[in-house]
């Protein structure tokens, strides 16, 4: 069921992208500059690193500065025996010049152990066809008005629009 739902979201994202190209819609929002890529909704790729944020890292928290307009997200390597000792110890992503920051609450029925595990890393789209966080195919480009979003296994969602996002890996 989840695979079908994710595929449906990808299809809708493709359709929206095509619709906006042909409808002549203009966007005044710039695309966020990143020093990393997200692949398959769970892998952060930067240089020689391909980090599995779903299985190999635990989300530790966020720090949001209203004054500086910065959001810093932090992960630490999971302690599970499935995680290679070659996996970096920690990761942060710093969003600068934040213009929009949203947090959608967790599902109160879910155990708190699901708060540190991401479900997917993609985009939040304020359109009727989108049902939460969507992912795009490698050959697609995110629309400038879409917010970068992370949803967690607990149902919580972080969504942010910023000028730039920089990942730092602590080996």
C-alpha positions in Angstrom: 0.0 0.0 0.0 2.8 2.5 0.9 4.7 1.8 -2.3 1.6 2.4 -4.3 1.0 5.6 -2.4 4.6 6.8 -3.0 4.4 5.9 -6.7 1.1 7.9 -6.9 2.7 10.9 -5.3 5.6 10.7 -7.8 3.2 10.5 -10.7 1.3 13.5 -9.4 4.5 15.4 -8.9 5.4 14.7 -12.5 1.9 15.9 -13.7 2.2 19.0 -11.6 5.6 19.8 -13.0 4.3 19.4 -16.6 1.2 21.4 -15.9 3.1 24.4 -14.5 5.6 24.4 -17.4 2.7 24.5 -19.9 0.4 26.8 -18.1 2.9 29.6 -18.0 2.8 29.9 -14.2 5.6 32.1 -13.0 7.2 31.8 -9.6 9.0 34.5 -7.7 10.6 32.1 -5.2 14.1 31.0 -6.0 15.2 27.4 -5.7 17.2 26.6 -2.6 20.9 26.1 -3.1 22.2 22.8 -1.5 25.6 21.2 -1.1 24.0 17.7 -1.1 21.3 15.7 -2.9 18.5 13.5 -1.6 18.1 10.2 -3.4 15.2 7.8 -3.0 13.8 9.8 -0.2 16.2 8.6 2.5 19.8 8.9 1.2 21.7 12.1 1.7 24.5 12.2 -0.9 27.4 14.5 -0.6 30.8 13.8 -2.3 31.8 10.3 -1.4 29.1 9.9 1.3 25.8 8.2 0.7 24.1 8.3 4.1 21.0 6.3 4.8 19.1 8.6 7.1 16.2 6.2 7.7 18.2 3.1 8.8 21.6 4.3 10.0 21.0 7.7 11.7 18.8 8.9 14.6 17.4 12.4 14.5 18.6 14.3 17.6 16.9 17.6 17.3 16.6 21.0 15.8 17.7 24.5 16.7 15.8 27.4 15.2 17.1 31.0 15.5 14.4 33.6 14.8 17.1 36.3 15.0 19.5 34.7 12.5 16.8 33.0 10.4 18.6 29.7 10.6 17.5 26.2 11.2 19.9 23.4 12.1 18.9 19.8 12.1 21.1 17.1 13.8 21.5 13.4 13.4 23.8 10.9 15.1 24.9 7.5 13.9 22.5 4.8 15.1 23.8 2.3 17.7 22.2 -0.7 15.9 24.6 -3.6 15.1 23.5 -3.3 11.4 25.2 0.1 11.1 28.8 -0.1 9.7 31.6 1.4 11.8 32.6 3.2 8.6 29.3 5.2 8.8 30.1 8.8 9.9 29.3 9.7 13.5 27.0 12.6 12.9 25.4 14.9 10.4 23.9 18.4 10.5 22.0 20.3 7.9 21.9 24.1 8.3 19.2 26.1 6.5 20.1 29.8 6.1 17.9 32.8 5.4 14.8 30.8 6.4 11.7 32.5 5.0 9.2 29.8 6.0 9.3 27.1 8.7 6.5 24.7 9.5 6.1 21.8 12.0 3.2 19.4 11.7 2.6 17.4 14.9 3.3 13.7 15.5 0.6 11.1 15.6 -0.2 10.7 19.3 -1.0 7.0 18.8 2.6 6.3 17.6 5.3 5.3 20.1 7.9 8.0 21.0 10.6 5.6 19.6 9.4 6.7 16.1 10.3 10.3 16.7 14.0 9.9 15.7 13.5 7.9 12.5 12.7 9.7 9.2 10.2 8.2 6.8 11.2 10.3 3.9 13.1 13.5 2.9 11.4 15.3 0.1 9.0 18.2 -0.5 5.9 19.7 0.9 3.4 20.9 -1.7 0.4 23.0 -0.9 -1.8 21.5 -3.7 -4.9 19.3 -3.5 -3.1 16.5 -5.4 -0.4 16.2 -2.8 -1.0 14.2 0.4 1.9 15.2 2.6 5.5 14.9 1.7 6.3 13.9 -1.9 9.5 12.7 -3.5 10.7 13.4 -7.0 12.5 11.3 -9.5 16.2 12.1 -10.2 15.3 13.5 -13.6 12.8 15.9 -12.1 13.3 19.4 -10.7 11.4 20.6 -7.6 9.2 23.6 -8.2 10.5 26.7 -6.4 7.4 27.1 -4.3 7.7 23.6 -2.8 9.1 23.5 0.7 11.9 21.0 1.6 10.2 18.6 4.0 11.1 15.7 6.3 8.5 13.4 7.6 9.1 11.1 10.5 7.8 7.6 11.3 5.8 9.2 14.1 3.9 11.3 11.6 5.6 14.6 12.5 6.7 16.7 9.5 9.3 19.5 9.3 9.0 21.8 6.3 11.3 24.7 5.4 12.0 27.3 2.7 15.4 28.8 2.8 18.0 30.4 0.6 20.5 27.6 1.2 21.0 24.3 2.9 24.4 22.9 3.8 25.1 19.5 5.1 28.1 18.9 7.3 29.3 15.3 7.9 31.3 14.5 11.0 33.4 11.4 10.2 
